[in-house]
């Protein structure tokens, strides 16, 4: 610990992202990036924004993007918040809604960044155990609390909740903000955006990183009652009033409006996800039912860490988590059809 640090910094446990290798070329199935490029219309819009206009600040309200997103869901721009990736949006939400309000409920197996934000802002966190099959029981989220965060589909399991379960959580916690983190919703789950108009305590968070292939651009957004959006805007404007640059705003709006590219690429990912699920099960793997762009899997005979190492030796990267309950599982991103073939050939050789 440096003598110049603020004391709380030494107590932080930062989020550890997936490996971004630089030493060799891998089939990279460890960070849930989309294997297909962004919409060509988005690429063109980004290029067009990279001109003399860069000397000017971007729109701090992101009004064009917020309007386009809101129209898709039958909402107004006042229901939409835009930020620098969904991680930033979620971080602002923890700050805006959960400080000094009591323990926040999260599943015990979920996106680990939630613990990081809780530590950063001094928010008590209570982990609610998932069932033995890693499903979430909405009945476990009852009683007084400072807020609730549910990833749907969950990460890293890929399991999704039906909207009825989300409704149940909202109705039993009317005085707490319920955040539904939908980073992977476009790969087969139902979005809680349909519930925003009827529940003033719901905040739905999505990203352009996964289904719209813009992880490198860093754009995310939230949907919620205008009072929630105003709170997020207050936090944002007290931190960085210009979080999205001109190329990001232009590219994100073009990607959002290109529904054809979005649908074609996500359907290909879903088809290959189902294909590798079936093939891995035939190789002796247990694969949880996924509605994300990844699968969560374990093998009955070969430990996950051994498979992880052997895959890396064969030029394939996947993700392993050391949390005790899931330490024998691997999270595998769905790549291109060729990537999936190479993965399956490698897993077959390792476990055969």
Phi, psi and omega in degrees: 000129178286142178294345182265355179288151163293143187305325186290339184298324180294339181270353182286147174237087185299152174296139179253109181286166177295155183298135173244089190290148177233354187272339180199171181267126179240160160282110194263097183240038187241353184231015174058031172283150179285132182286346182256144183294169178291168177308132175304330177293325177292318178300317179295320181293321177297316180298318181294331181280348182271058180232209183299336180297344180295343177286347181257148176296150176284173177294113182293341180269348183049043191295321179297316180293315181296323178295315180297317179295313181300318180299325179299325185256009181070030181241166177267166175302334179293345177267001190236134174239137178242140182213180185277073183087151181294336177297316177296317179301315179295320177299317176297323181294318176302316181294320186283327192242343191247347182289134175062032180236007180100181186293139176264135182267130174220155174296155180287334175243106183195190181298120189287347178296336178301319178295323180296313180295320178300318178294320181298320185258008177066037182260125176293139183239135174241118182273128181258119184297133169290163177293173182301331180267012178071018174273159181254131177260113181300338178293343178282352184250066181234162174089172184300136177199168180271353182155172182220139175232124179231122172276126183220109357299153181288150173238129017259011187282329183084358183280137183250151174263146171286159182299331178300325178290321177296317178302318181298316179297317180297316184289329181273357179224058188293340183256014178233143175285130176251115178264127174249111183270107188252045181304328187245014190298332186285359181257029171131351181265171178262130182281138175284002174305330180294345183260352187300317185296337185256357185222108183283356179255012182257132171235119179258128182242131178228171183224155172267000187285328189263284187287343178249011169058035182240039180302327181283351183265333178065077176224131175218171180205164176231150175240134179185177176302144181307330177296322177292319180296322178297320178297316177298319180295322177298316179294314180302313183287348173267357183240307181200105186283351179234064186286336183246121179284172182301314178298322179294316179297316181293314182293320181294317181294320178295320178296318180298321185279346179269077184294327182297312179297317179303311183291317182298315185286321181290327178293325177294319177299315181296321180296317179288329174299313180294325179293315182287331175300311180296318182291319178295320177298323178293337178271005178098009178274148164268128181235122179291149179294119186248139169237035179237188177262033177206167173237152179241120195215153174219157180248140184290336186247333185246123181300148183301319182294327177291319179294318178305311182294317181293324176294319179298319178300332180267009175084023180237123178259131172228176186251136176236141179242140185268000176304133192306316186293335185238018187290346176260018178248154172237142173258124185239118177290145174280119178261201174293171177302320179293321176299316180296320178298317180293320176302308185295325176296320181290314180295324177297318179292324183287321188257352186286000000 
